[in-house]
Amino acid sequence: QGLFPMSEIFLNVVPIFLLILIGWLVVRLGYLKATVGDGLSDFVFRVAVPVLLFRTIAEAEFSGSSPWLLWVAYFSGVAVTWTLGHLAATVLFGRDPRIGVLSGVSSAFANNVFIGLPLVSRNVGESGLVALSILLSVHLPVMMIAGTVLMERAERQTSGKAAQSPARLLRGILRNLVRNPLVIGLACGALFHLIGTPLGGPVKIVVDQIAAVAAPAALISIGMALDKYGLSGNLGLASVTTGLKLVVLPASVFAACHLLGLGRDWTAALVLT
């Protein structure tokens, strides 16, 4: 018994990839310069998506739901997929541990903002956005800390460099997190949610209008960026990591959600993400 009818998901997914295709075509055909895509991507990352995350968290109705099962379910799938990606690079393709870390994070790091938010919003609705917001509140810090620590370890194994002190490593991670626009948007939204300040009047209108352009602008900017990349040099490893991301990651998350008894909407949101 599926989470949602396949025809419904198909109709909601196709427009998302058509927007990506439009972004690719306008650059590929020379209608717009690639630098326009760079500017659009900056706007999306620094303004539109942080405002969308701010509004989602500020207005979310969490209904006292515990986030722990959701986090365990999602990051269980991440751990399985990351491990397989690392092993594929180091064992199957004989690459060094640094490439192993990159392959692991590439396999397990879903695009849960630029693509996840539009997918979940269209297919699951408000309850799905709440689940995704709970995930986003910890996703970037967890993935950044794990990736940084593992890459530091891989660098020592490969080059014999002296280890950074834990304090210096932690300072660097925290500095990057504090400056990240997505983290700032989430934190401001959480603050508004905690103090119970409602959004209204002209501020609400402006926030809604900026949030409304976040998803389509993000998808078009992804398409415009795709023109920079070719398909040569690492096809074998890239194919494996792609398969892990598109098949193993959602399958592992689905299995974990089922074992932990997560509700239908939360499961759907995490699997789509």
C-alpha positions as a printed Julia matrix, in Angstrom:
273×3 Matrix{Float64}:
  0.0    0.0     0.0
  1.74   3.14   -1.23
  2.08   6.38    0.65
  0.3    8.26   -2.15
 -1.08   7.28   -5.58
  1.69   7.14   -8.16
 -0.31   9.3   -10.59
 -0.6   12.07   -7.97
  3.13  11.99   -7.25
  3.9   11.95  -10.98
  1.78  15.05  -11.64
  3.44  16.89   -8.75
  7.0   15.81   -9.55
  7.05  16.48  -13.29
  6.63  20.29  -13.0
  9.58  20.42  -10.61
 11.91  18.83  -13.15
 10.4   20.85  -15.99
 11.46  24.0   -14.11
 14.99  22.58  -13.83
 14.9   21.81  -17.56
 13.8   25.37  -18.35
 16.73  26.72  -16.34
 19.14  24.49  -18.25
 17.67  25.4   -21.64
 17.76  29.19  -21.2
 21.52  28.97  -20.59
 22.24  26.15  -23.03
 20.48  27.99  -25.88
 22.2   31.28  -25.01
 19.02  33.13  -24.08
 20.54  34.1   -20.7
 24.16  34.14  -19.58
 25.37  31.62  -17.01
 26.27  34.52  -14.7
 22.54  35.27  -14.38
 22.15  31.79  -12.9
 24.92  32.53  -10.4
 23.11  35.67   -9.28
 19.77  33.88   -9.07
 21.34  31.08   -7.03
 22.81  33.63   -4.6
 19.4   35.29   -4.22
 17.75  31.94   -3.57
 20.35  30.79   -1.04
 20.83  34.09    0.77
 17.33  35.58    0.67
 14.42  33.54   -0.68
 14.97  30.16    0.96
 15.97  31.61    4.37
 12.72  33.67    4.3
 10.74  30.54    3.36
 12.34  28.58    6.22
 11.71  31.49    8.59
  8.0   31.55    7.7
  7.63  27.77    7.84
  9.11  27.5    11.33
  7.44  30.68   12.63
  3.97  29.55   11.58
  4.3   25.76   12.02
  1.95  23.86   14.3
  4.1   21.17   15.88
  1.3   19.79   18.09
  3.75  18.58   20.74
  5.25  15.97   18.41
  8.59  14.57   19.51
 11.32  15.06   16.91
 13.52  12.22   18.13
 11.91   9.38   16.18
 11.96  11.5    13.03
 15.64  12.31   13.45
 16.56   8.69   14.23
 14.61   7.43   11.21
 16.2    9.88    8.77
 19.77   9.71   10.02
 19.65   5.91   10.18
 19.13   5.98    6.43
 21.89   8.58    6.08
 24.33   6.41    8.07
 23.64   3.32    5.96
 23.95   5.21    2.66
 27.02   7.21    3.7
 28.81   4.02    4.75
 28.02   2.28    1.45
 29.16   5.32   -0.53
 32.44   5.44    1.38
 33.05   1.73    0.86
 32.18   1.95   -2.83
 34.85   4.62   -3.36
 37.6    3.1    -1.24
 37.05  -0.64   -1.81
 35.29  -0.94   -5.16
 37.13   1.9    -6.94
 40.33   1.96   -4.87
 40.21   5.69   -4.12
 41.82   7.32   -1.09
 39.91   8.02    2.16
 39.28  11.66    1.23
 37.36  10.62   -1.87
 35.64   8.07    0.32
 34.31  10.86    2.55
 33.19  12.9    -0.46
 31.44   9.86   -1.96
 29.76   9.1     1.34
 28.4   12.6     1.81
 27.45  12.84   -1.89
 25.42   9.64   -1.53
 23.7   10.66    1.71
 23.24  14.44    1.42
 19.8   14.98   -0.08
 18.82  18.3    -1.63
 16.22  18.81    1.06
 15.87  22.58    0.58
 15.95  23.42   -3.14
 14.09  20.24   -4.21
 12.83  18.75   -0.95
 10.69  21.75    0.04
  8.82  21.96   -3.3
  8.33  18.18   -3.42
  7.01  17.89    0.11
  4.86  21.01   -0.16
  3.11  19.81   -3.32
  2.72  16.14   -2.33
  2.19  16.14    1.44
  1.17  19.65    2.42
  1.47  21.45    5.74
  2.05  18.39    7.93
  4.88  17.34    5.64
  6.45  20.8     5.83
  6.38  20.55    9.62
  8.27  17.25    9.44
 10.77  18.7     6.98
 11.25  21.78    9.17
 12.04  19.55   12.15
 14.6   17.74   10.0
 16.12  20.96    8.64
 16.63  22.3    12.16
 19.44  19.77   12.7
 20.3   18.47    9.23
 22.96  20.98    8.23
 24.79  21.0    11.6
 24.81  17.19   11.81
 26.01  16.7     8.23
 28.57  19.51    8.46
 30.05  18.24   11.72
 30.16  14.63   10.5
 31.69  15.59    7.16
 34.3   17.91    8.69
 35.41  15.42   11.35
 35.62  12.53    8.87
 37.51  14.62    6.29
 39.95  15.75    8.97
 40.57  12.11    9.85
 40.96  11.17    6.15
 43.48  13.99    5.63
 45.6   12.63    8.49
 45.46   9.12    7.03
 46.37  10.27    3.53
 48.94  13.02    4.05
 50.1   12.49    7.61
 49.17  16.02    8.59
 49.01  16.83   12.26
 45.5   16.78   13.66
 43.72  20.03   14.41
 42.8   20.52   18.02
 39.14  19.67   18.73
 38.56  23.24   19.92
 39.87  24.74   16.67
 37.86  22.28   14.6
 34.71  23.08   16.55
 35.28  26.83   16.21
 35.55  26.51   12.44
 32.33  24.48   12.23
 30.42  26.89   14.47
 31.7   29.91   12.53
 30.42  28.39    9.27
 27.07  27.51   10.81
 26.49  30.93   12.37
 27.15  32.62    9.02
 24.96  30.22    7.01
 21.8   32.0     5.73
 19.71  28.83    6.07
 20.67  28.46    9.73
 19.9   32.14   10.31
 16.46  31.76    8.73
 15.68  28.68   10.81
 16.91  30.32   14.02
 14.86  33.49   13.46
 11.78  31.42   12.68
 12.29  29.36   15.84
 12.61  32.56   17.88
  9.33  33.94   16.51
  7.65  30.59   17.15
  8.86  30.45   20.75
  7.83  33.98   21.69
  4.51  33.59   19.87
  4.85  36.71   17.73
  2.4   36.41   14.82
  3.27  37.54   11.33
  0.75  40.05   10.01
  0.18  43.19    8.0
  2.66  44.35    5.36
  5.44  42.21    6.86
  3.37  39.07    6.35
  2.6   40.04    2.74
  6.26  40.69    1.92
  7.4   37.47    3.61
  4.76  35.46    1.75
  5.72  36.98   -1.6
  9.43  36.29   -1.15
  8.7   32.76    0.1
  6.48  32.12   -2.92
  9.35  32.65   -5.38
 11.82  30.52   -3.43
 10.85  27.14   -4.87
 10.59  28.01   -8.59
 13.64  30.26   -8.47
 15.63  27.53   -6.72
 14.68  24.93   -9.31
 15.46  27.21  -12.27
 18.82  28.16  -10.72
 19.68  24.46  -10.37
 18.98  23.98  -14.08
 21.06  27.0   -15.03
 23.98  25.65  -12.99
 23.83  22.23  -14.66
 25.24  23.66  -17.89
 28.62  24.0   -16.14
 29.05  20.27  -15.62
 29.86  17.46  -18.0
 29.57  13.69  -17.74
 33.14  12.48  -18.02
 36.01  11.32  -15.85
 34.22   9.69  -12.92
 31.19   8.02  -14.48
 31.58   4.76  -12.55
 31.78   6.27   -9.08
 29.24   8.98   -9.95
 26.77   6.32  -11.12
 27.17   4.37   -7.89
 26.7    7.41   -5.66
 23.69   8.48   -7.74
 22.13   5.04   -7.33
 22.75   5.12   -3.59
 21.19   8.59   -3.29
 18.12   7.84   -5.42
 17.4    4.27   -4.3
 19.23   3.2    -1.14
 18.78   6.44    0.83
 14.97   6.7     0.42
 14.57   2.93    0.85
 16.6    2.97    4.07
 14.67   5.96    5.39
 11.37   4.29    4.51
 12.4    1.1     6.32
 13.48   3.05    9.41
 10.23   5.06    9.44
  8.24   1.84    9.2
 10.18   0.13   11.99
  9.84   3.18   14.26
  6.14   3.61   13.53
  6.21   7.14   12.1
  2.92   8.46   10.72
  2.02   8.41    7.04
  2.62  12.1     6.33
  5.94  12.25    8.18
  7.12   9.09    6.44
  6.11  10.47    3.06
  7.89  13.76    3.74
 11.16  12.07    4.73
 11.1    9.57    1.84
 10.38  12.3    -0.74
 13.12  14.44    0.76
